[in-house]
Amino acid sequence: MKKELIQHVSDESFSQATASGLVLVDFFADWCGPCKMLAPILDALATEFEGKVTVAKLDVDASPKTSTVFQITSVPTLILFKGGKEVQRFIGLKDFETFRKNIVQFM
Protein backbone atom coordinates (compact mmCIF):
# COMPACT_ATOMS: atom_id res chain seq x y z
CA MET A 1 0.00 0.00 0.00
CA LYS A 2 1.32 3.44 -0.97
CA LYS A 3 2.06 5.82 1.90
CA GLU A 4 -0.19 8.89 1.85
CA LEU A 5 2.10 11.92 1.80
CA ILE A 6 -0.62 14.59 1.64
CA GLN A 7 -2.35 15.40 4.91
CA HIS A 8 -6.06 16.27 4.91
CA VAL A 9 -6.93 19.06 7.34
CA SER A 10 -10.18 20.64 8.49
CA ASP A 11 -11.35 23.62 10.55
CA GLU A 12 -10.66 21.51 13.66
CA SER A 13 -7.15 20.34 12.76
CA PHE A 14 -5.86 23.32 10.75
CA SER A 15 -4.12 25.27 13.54
CA GLN A 16 -2.26 22.23 14.83
CA ALA A 17 -1.28 21.12 11.31
CA THR A 18 0.23 24.51 10.41
CA ALA A 19 1.73 25.41 13.80
CA SER A 20 5.32 24.43 13.13
CA GLY A 21 7.68 23.82 10.26
CA LEU A 22 6.99 24.56 6.62
CA VAL A 23 3.47 23.64 5.48
CA LEU A 24 1.90 24.10 2.04
CA VAL A 25 -1.90 24.08 2.27
CA ASP A 26 -4.05 23.61 -0.82
CA PHE A 27 -7.47 25.24 -0.36
CA PHE A 28 -9.59 23.28 -2.84
CA ALA A 29 -13.10 22.13 -3.72
CA ASP A 30 -14.25 18.79 -5.17
CA TRP A 31 -16.09 20.58 -8.00
CA CYS A 32 -13.00 22.59 -9.07
CA GLY A 33 -11.40 21.45 -12.35
CA PRO A 34 -8.06 23.25 -11.85
CA CYS A 35 -7.89 21.76 -8.33
CA LYS A 36 -8.02 18.27 -9.86
CA MET A 37 -5.30 19.26 -12.36
CA LEU A 38 -3.13 20.32 -9.41
CA ALA A 39 -3.26 16.89 -7.73
CA PRO A 40 -0.24 15.34 -9.52
CA ILE A 41 1.81 18.47 -8.86
CA LEU A 42 1.00 18.27 -5.14
CA ASP A 43 1.91 14.57 -5.13
CA ALA A 44 5.28 15.41 -6.73
CA LEU A 45 5.92 18.21 -4.21
CA ALA A 46 5.00 15.94 -1.28
CA THR A 47 7.39 13.30 -2.60
CA GLU A 48 10.28 15.70 -3.25
CA PHE A 49 9.99 17.46 0.11
CA GLU A 50 9.01 14.43 2.23
CA GLY A 51 10.24 14.94 5.79
CA LYS A 52 11.01 18.63 5.14
CA VAL A 53 7.70 20.20 4.12
CA THR A 54 4.17 19.12 4.98
CA VAL A 55 1.72 19.24 2.07
CA ALA A 56 -1.90 19.51 3.18
CA LYS A 57 -5.33 19.93 1.60
CA LEU A 58 -8.35 21.74 3.04
CA ASP A 59 -11.78 21.42 1.41
CA VAL A 60 -13.26 24.94 1.43
CA ASP A 61 -16.84 23.62 1.36
CA ALA A 62 -16.28 21.30 4.32
CA SER A 63 -14.20 23.83 6.29
CA PRO A 64 -15.72 27.27 5.68
CA LYS A 65 -14.41 28.81 8.92
CA THR A 66 -10.74 28.49 8.01
CA SER A 67 -11.44 29.50 4.42
CA THR A 68 -13.10 32.69 5.68
CA VAL A 69 -10.27 33.51 8.10
CA PHE A 70 -7.76 33.36 5.23
CA GLN A 71 -10.11 35.18 2.82
CA ILE A 72 -10.12 32.39 0.24
CA THR A 73 -12.26 33.74 -2.59
CA SER A 74 -11.14 31.42 -5.38
CA VAL A 75 -9.80 27.90 -5.66
CA PRO A 76 -7.26 26.59 -5.93
CA THR A 77 -5.45 28.88 -3.53
CA LEU A 78 -2.32 27.55 -1.87
CA ILE A 79 -0.71 29.15 1.15
CA LEU A 80 2.77 28.37 2.41
CA PHE A 81 3.08 28.65 6.19
CA LYS A 82 6.31 28.79 8.17
CA GLY A 83 5.98 28.43 11.92
CA GLY A 84 2.24 29.05 11.68
CA LYS A 85 2.55 32.32 9.73
CA GLU A 86 1.63 32.85 6.08
CA VAL A 87 4.76 33.52 4.03
CA GLN A 88 3.56 33.00 0.44
CA ARG A 89 0.22 32.73 -1.38
CA PHE A 90 -0.50 31.24 -4.80
CA ILE A 91 -3.85 31.79 -6.51
CA GLY A 92 -4.78 29.54 -9.39
CA LEU A 93 -3.04 26.65 -11.08
CA LYS A 94 0.76 26.95 -11.15
CA ASP A 95 3.43 24.56 -12.39
CA PHE A 96 5.67 22.34 -10.25
CA GLU A 97 8.74 24.52 -10.66
CA THR A 98 6.93 27.68 -9.48
CA PHE A 99 5.94 25.96 -6.23
CA ARG A 100 9.33 24.28 -5.82
CA LYS A 101 11.30 27.53 -6.28
CA ASN A 102 9.14 29.39 -3.74
CA ILE A 103 9.22 26.59 -1.17
CA VAL A 104 13.02 26.30 -1.34
CA GLN A 105 13.51 29.99 -0.55
CA PHE A 106 11.78 29.50 2.84
CA MET A 107 13.68 26.35 3.84
C-alpha positions in Angstrom: 0.0 0.0 0.0 1.3 3.4 -1.0 2.1 5.8 1.9 -0.2 8.9 1.9 2.1 11.9 1.8 -0.6 14.6 1.6 -2.3 15.4 4.9 -6.1 16.3 4.9 -6.9 19.1 7.3 -10.2 20.6 8.5 -11.3 23.6 10.6 -10.7 21.5 13.7 -7.2 20.3 12.8 -5.9 23.3 10.8 -4.1 25.3 13.5 -2.3 22.2 14.8 -1.3 21.1 11.3 0.2 24.5 10.4 1.7 25.4 13.8 5.3 24.4 13.1 7.7 23.8 10.3 7.0 24.6 6.6 3.5 23.6 5.5 1.9 24.1 2.0 -1.9 24.1 2.3 -4.1 23.6 -0.8 -7.5 25.2 -0.4 -9.6 23.3 -2.8 -13.1 22.1 -3.7 -14.2 18.8 -5.2 -16.1 20.6 -8.0 -13.0 22.6 -9.1 -11.4 21.5 -12.3 -8.1 23.3 -11.9 -7.9 21.8 -8.3 -8.0 18.3 -9.9 -5.3 19.3 -12.4 -3.1 20.3 -9.4 -3.3 16.9 -7.7 -0.2 15.3 -9.5 1.8 18.5 -8.9 1.0 18.3 -5.1 1.9 14.6 -5.1 5.3 15.4 -6.7 5.9 18.2 -4.2 5.0 15.9 -1.3 7.4 13.3 -2.6 10.3 15.7 -3.2 10.0 17.5 0.1 9.0 14.4 2.2 10.2 14.9 5.8 11.0 18.6 5.1 7.7 20.2 4.1 4.2 19.1 5.0 1.7 19.2 2.1 -1.9 19.5 3.2 -5.3 19.9 1.6 -8.3 21.7 3.0 -11.8 21.4 1.4 -13.3 24.9 1.4 -16.8 23.6 1.4 -16.3 21.3 4.3 -14.2 23.8 6.3 -15.7 27.3 5.7 -14.4 28.8 8.9 -10.7 28.5 8.0 -11.4 29.5 4.4 -13.1 32.7 5.7 -10.3 33.5 8.1 -7.8 33.4 5.2 -10.1 35.2 2.8 -10.1 32.4 0.2 -12.3 33.7 -2.6 -11.1 31.4 -5.4 -9.8 27.9 -5.7 -7.3 26.6 -5.9 -5.4 28.9 -3.5 -2.3 27.5 -1.9 -0.7 29.1 1.1 2.8 28.4 2.4 3.1 28.6 6.2 6.3 28.8 8.2 6.0 28.4 11.9 2.2 29.1 11.7 2.6 32.3 9.7 1.6 32.8 6.1 4.8 33.5 4.0 3.6 33.0 0.4 0.2 32.7 -1.4 -0.5 31.2 -4.8 -3.9 31.8 -6.5 -4.8 29.5 -9.4 -3.0 26.6 -11.1 0.8 26.9 -11.1 3.4 24.6 -12.4 5.7 22.3 -10.2 8.7 24.5 -10.7 6.9 27.7 -9.5 5.9 26.0 -6.2 9.3 24.3 -5.8 11.3 27.5 -6.3 9.1 29.4 -3.7 9.2 26.6 -1.2 13.0 26.3 -1.3 13.5 30.0 -0.5 11.8 29.5 2.8 13.7 26.3 3.8 
